[in-house]
């Protein structure tokens, strides 16, 4: 992602004297150095102002350069990605997968959905379940008994390792997604060649945990700032890159979980840190896209996003006021439906609730209204 490397420095005129030629050469060299440094700063986070910039900090969100954005848009039809999400056979996972797959098919069929290729639910329960005929599924083994230490997400990297080794995947790129993702707009391929695209999470902060991070990313590998503030999902990445990263991601995840200090520090996002570290160990950094998805109730508007991630509970008073941390008079929380799907036709939020939450509930309602045997919880 070095824009300067894509610019050719040239010059010189055949009929000019030696003096002017030397001057022009010096000017060209100076312009090249200035341009190189300027574009290098831009690609590493932009020219900032204020205390953070003065201290040498960089905005963790790296804007996609214009030339890259144009190329990605022009090649969307020729660069499809395969959607892959890991899941269990639990009822809680099944209903989310059904909603997710429903909206994947809806968006794929719309203009602009040409890059949305095949779909696989990577089922790491070790045996088929009731969704095999509805959702394309590849069954893999869970980790050996006790190896996940009660942290089921630890099966995710191991599931990807198996799937990449055994499955036939036609597409060159892969979108790693999750059951609680709902597509709200056709998704183009946001990656570019060996530069994958990812969503930056505000709570993934490697620089704040340098002491722990250095257990897995030693100083000789580079600065901690090389580690992106991401998890493995959503990420669009070249299949060849993921084949290299996935085994490292799996090993780092297990090492982190088995280290008491790391486990306590990272908690439920441990596997996300492991993916970020594994990527850095392979010299891979991501194009960070804030527009990749939103997370209600904290993100209130859809704007230009592609995915709604409903990981947080949404609690509101009947006046439309957020009561986060306290069960609201109106609420939608996926954890309220651990043993089966939510009922059809959920009550819409009261007036004043942000459009992100209203849209989320409408999307769940539309899917449940159209999916067969919804109430059976297959």
C-alpha positions in Angstrom: 0.0 0.0 0.0 2.8 2.4 -0.8 1.3 5.0 -3.2 4.7 6.5 -3.7 6.1 3.3 -5.1 3.4 3.5 -7.8 4.5 6.9 -9.0 7.3 7.0 -11.5 9.9 9.8 -11.2 11.0 11.0 -14.7 12.3 14.1 -16.4 15.0 15.6 -18.4 15.2 17.3 -21.8 17.5 16.5 -24.6 18.2 20.1 -25.8 19.0 21.7 -22.4 22.5 22.6 -21.1 24.2 20.8 -18.3 23.5 23.6 -15.7 19.7 23.6 -16.1 19.7 19.8 -16.3 21.4 19.6 -12.9 19.0 22.1 -11.4 16.0 20.2 -12.8 17.4 16.9 -11.5 17.8 18.3 -8.0 14.2 19.8 -8.1 12.9 16.4 -9.3 14.7 14.6 -6.5 13.4 17.0 -3.9 9.8 16.7 -5.2 10.1 12.9 -5.2 11.2 12.9 -1.5 8.5 15.3 -0.5 5.8 13.4 -2.4 7.1 10.1 -1.0 6.9 11.3 2.6 3.5 13.0 2.1 1.9 9.9 0.6 3.5 7.6 3.1 2.0 9.7 5.9 -1.4 9.6 4.2 -1.4 5.9 3.8 -0.4 5.3 7.4 -3.2 7.3 8.8 -3.3 10.8 7.4 -1.8 14.1 8.3 -3.2 14.9 11.8 -3.4 17.9 14.0 -3.5 18.4 17.7 -1.8 16.6 20.5 -2.1 13.1 19.1 -0.5 14.1 15.8 2.3 16.0 17.6 3.1 13.0 19.6 3.4 10.9 16.5 0.2 9.0 16.9 -1.7 7.8 13.9 -5.4 7.5 13.4 -5.9 3.7 13.4 -8.5 4.0 10.6 -6.5 4.1 7.4 -8.5 5.6 4.5 -8.5 3.6 1.3 -6.5 5.6 -1.3 -8.4 7.0 -4.2 -6.6 4.8 -6.8 -7.3 1.7 -4.7 -11.0 2.7 -4.2 -11.5 3.2 -7.9 -9.8 -0.1 -8.8 -11.8 -2.0 -6.3 -15.1 -0.6 -7.6 -14.2 -1.3 -11.2 -13.2 -4.9 -10.5 -16.1 -5.9 -8.2 -17.6 -8.2 -10.8 -14.3 -10.0 -11.4 -13.4 -10.3 -7.7 -16.2 -12.3 -5.9 -15.7 -13.3 -2.3 -17.0 -16.4 -0.5 -19.0 -15.8 2.6 -18.0 -18.1 5.5 -19.3 -18.0 9.0 -18.6 -20.4 11.9 -21.5 -21.8 13.9 -22.6 -24.4 16.4 -25.7 -26.6 16.3 -27.2 -24.8 19.3 -30.7 -23.3 18.8 -29.3 -19.8 19.6 -26.8 -20.1 16.7 -29.3 -21.7 14.3 -31.9 -18.9 14.2 -29.2 -16.3 13.8 -27.7 -18.2 10.9 -31.1 -18.5 9.2 -31.7 -14.7 9.4 -28.1 -14.0 8.2 -28.4 -16.4 5.2 -31.8 -15.0 4.3 -30.4 -11.4 4.0 -27.3 -12.6 2.3 -29.5 -14.1 -0.5 -31.6 -10.9 -0.7 -28.6 -8.6 -1.0 -26.8 -10.9 -3.4 -29.8 -10.8 -5.8 -29.8 -7.0 -6.0 -27.8 -4.8 -8.4 -24.4 -4.3 -6.8 -24.4 -7.8 -5.2 -22.2 -9.3 -7.9 -19.2 -9.7 -5.6 -21.2 -11.7 -3.1 -20.2 -15.2 -4.2 -20.8 -18.6 -2.5 -21.8 -19.1 1.1 -20.7 -21.7 3.7 -21.8 -22.2 7.3 -18.7 -23.9 8.8 -20.4 -26.0 11.5 -17.9 -26.9 14.2 -20.2 -29.3 16.2 -18.7 -32.3 14.5 -22.1 -33.6 13.1 -24.8 -32.5 10.7 -27.9 -30.6 12.0 -31.3 -29.6 10.8 -30.2 -26.8 8.6 -28.1 -28.8 6.2 -30.7 -28.6 3.4 -31.4 -24.9 3.9 -27.9 -23.4 4.3 -24.8 -24.6 2.5 -22.8 -26.2 5.3 -19.4 -27.8 5.8 -19.1 -29.9 9.0 -15.8 -29.8 10.9 -14.6 -31.1 14.2 -14.6 -29.1 17.4 -11.4 -28.8 19.4 -10.6 -31.9 21.6 -12.7 -32.0 24.8 -11.6 -29.4 27.3 -9.3 -27.6 24.9 -11.6 -24.7 24.5 -11.7 -24.2 28.3 -15.4 -23.3 28.1 -14.7 -20.6 25.6 -16.6 -21.8 22.5 -15.2 -19.1 20.3 -11.8 -20.8 20.5 -13.2 -23.3 18.0 -13.5 -20.6 15.3 -9.8 -20.5 14.1 -9.6 -24.3 14.3 -12.8 -24.5 12.1 -11.3 -22.2 9.5 -8.1 -24.3 9.4 -10.0 -27.4 8.7 -12.4 -25.8 6.1 -9.5 -24.2 4.2 -7.6 -27.5 4.1 -10.6 -29.7 3.0 -13.2 -27.7 1.2 -13.1 -26.7 -2.5 -13.5 -22.9 -2.5 -13.9 -21.4 -6.0 -13.5 -17.7 -5.0 -10.1 -16.0 -4.6 -11.4 -13.9 -1.6 -13.2 -14.9 1.6 -15.5 -12.8 3.8 -15.3 -14.0 7.4 -18.7 -13.3 8.9 -20.8 -14.2 12.0 -24.3 -15.4 12.6 -25.3 -12.1 14.2 -24.6 -10.1 11.0 -27.4 -8.8 8.9 -26.7 -7.5 5.4 -28.5 -4.2 4.7 -26.9 -3.4 1.4 -25.1 -5.3 -1.3 -21.5 -5.7 -0.2 -18.7 -5.1 -2.8 -15.2 -6.5 -2.4 -13.6 -4.0 -0.1 -10.2 -5.7 -0.2 -7.5 -5.0 -2.7 -5.1 -7.7 -3.7 -3.0 -8.6 -0.7 -4.5 -5.8 1.4 -7.5 -7.3 3.3 -10.4 -5.1 4.6 -11.6 -5.2 8.2 -13.8 -3.3 10.6 -12.0 -1.4 13.4 -13.3 -2.1 16.9 -13.0 0.6 19.5 -12.4 -2.0 22.2 -9.4 -3.7 20.5 -6.5 -1.6 21.7 -3.2 -3.4 21.3 -1.2 -0.3 22.3 -2.9 -0.2 25.7 -1.8 -3.8 26.4 1.8 -3.8 25.1 3.1 -5.9 28.0 0.7 -8.7 27.2 1.0 -8.4 23.5 4.8 -8.7 23.6 4.4 -12.3 24.8 3.2 -13.1 21.3 4.6 -10.3 19.2 8.2 -9.7 20.3 10.0 -6.4 19.8 12.1 -7.8 17.0 9.0 -8.3 14.9 8.2 -4.6 15.0 6.1 -1.9 16.9 2.8 -2.9 18.5 1.2 -0.3 16.3 1.6 -2.9 13.5 -1.2 -4.8 15.1 -4.6 -3.6 13.7 -7.5 -2.9 16.1 -9.6 -5.7 14.6 -11.0 -9.2 15.0 -11.4 -11.8 12.4 -14.9 -10.7 11.4 -15.9 -8.9 9.4 -12.8 -9.3 7.2 -12.5 -9.7 3.5 -9.2 -11.4 2.7 -7.4 -13.3 0.0 -7.8 -17.0 0.5 -4.0 -17.6 0.1 -3.4 -15.1 2.9 -5.9 -16.7 5.2 -4.4 -20.1 4.6 -1.2 -18.8 6.0 -2.7 -16.8 8.9 -5.3 -19.3 10.1 -2.9 -21.9 11.7 -1.1 -19.1 13.5 -4.4 -17.6 14.6 -5.4 -21.0 16.1 -2.1 -21.5 17.9 -2.0 -17.9 19.3 -5.6 -18.2 20.4 -4.9 -21.4 22.4 -1.6 -19.9 23.9 -3.5 -16.8 25.0 -6.3 -18.8 26.6 -3.9 -20.9 28.5 -2.0 -17.9 29.8 -3.7 -16.6 32.9 -2.6 -13.0 32.5 -3.7 -12.8 28.9 -7.0 -14.6 29.5 -7.8 -12.1 32.3 -6.8 -9.1 30.2 -8.6 -9.9 27.0 -11.6 -11.9 28.3 -14.3 -12.5 25.7 -12.4 -10.7 22.9 -9.3 -12.9 23.3 -9.7 -14.6 20.0 -10.1 -11.3 18.2 -6.7 -10.1 19.6 -5.3 -13.5 18.5 -6.3 -12.9 14.9 -4.9 -9.3 14.9 -1.6 -10.6 16.3 -1.4 -13.5 13.9 -2.0 -11.2 10.9 0.8 -8.9 12.1 3.1 -11.9 12.5 2.6 -12.6 8.8 3.2 -9.0 7.9 -0.4 -8.4 7.0 -2.2 -5.1 7.7 -5.8 -4.3 6.8 -7.6 -1.5 5.2 -9.8 -0.4 8.1 -13.4 0.4 7.1 -15.7 2.1 9.6 -18.5 1.8 7.0 -18.2 -2.0 7.0 -20.8 -2.4 9.7 -22.7 -0.7 12.6 -23.4 -1.9 16.1 -26.7 -0.8 17.6 -27.7 0.8 19.9 -24.4 2.8 20.0 -24.4 3.4 16.2 -27.7 5.1 15.6 -27.8 5.7 11.9 -27.4 3.3 8.9 -25.7 5.9 6.7 -23.6 3.9 4.1 -23.0 0.8 6.1 -23.3 -2.8 4.7 -23.9 -4.9 7.8 -25.8 -4.6 11.1 -24.0 -6.4 13.9 -26.5 -7.1 16.7 -24.1 -8.2 19.4 -25.4 -5.7 22.0 -28.8 -5.6 23.8 -31.0 -2.7 22.9 -33.0 -1.4 25.9 -35.3 1.6 25.7 -38.0 3.3 27.7 -41.4 3.8 26.1 -40.3 7.4 25.5 -37.5 6.1 23.3 -34.7 6.7 25.8 -31.8 4.3 25.9 -31.5 2.5 29.2 -28.3 0.5 28.5 -27.3 -1.6 31.4 -30.9 -1.7 32.6 -33.7 -3.9 31.1 -35.9 -1.5 29.2 -39.6 -1.3 28.9 -38.9 -2.2 25.3 -36.0 -4.4 24.4 -34.4 -6.6 21.8 -31.4 -8.7 22.9 -30.4 -11.9 21.1 -29.5 -13.4 24.4 -33.2 -13.4 25.3 -33.6 -16.3 22.8 -31.0 -18.8 23.8 -33.3 -21.8 23.5 -35.2 -20.9 20.4 -35.9 -18.2 17.8 -37.7 -15.0 18.7 -41.4 -14.9 17.9 -42.6 -13.7 14.6 -43.7 -10.1 14.3 -41.7 -8.7 17.1 -43.1 -5.4 18.5 -41.4 -2.5 16.9 -39.5 0.0 19.1 -41.4 3.0 20.4 -41.1 6.5 18.8 -37.7 8.1 19.2 -35.6 4.9 19.0 -32.8 5.3 16.4 -33.2 4.0 12.9 -30.5 1.4 13.4 -32.5 -0.4 16.0 -35.8 -0.1 14.1 -34.2 -1.5 11.0 -32.7 -4.4 12.9 -36.1 -5.5 14.3 -37.7 -5.0 10.9 -35.0 -7.2 9.3 -35.6 -10.0 11.8 -39.3 -9.7 11.4 -39.1 -10.0 7.6 -36.8 -13.0 7.8 -39.0 -14.8 10.3 -42.1 -14.1 8.3 -40.6 -15.8 5.2 -38.6 -18.7 6.6 -40.4 -22.0 6.8 -40.9 -23.7 10.1 -39.5 -20.7 12.0 -41.3 -21.5 15.2 -40.0 -25.1 15.2 -36.4 -23.7 15.7 -34.9 -26.2 13.2 
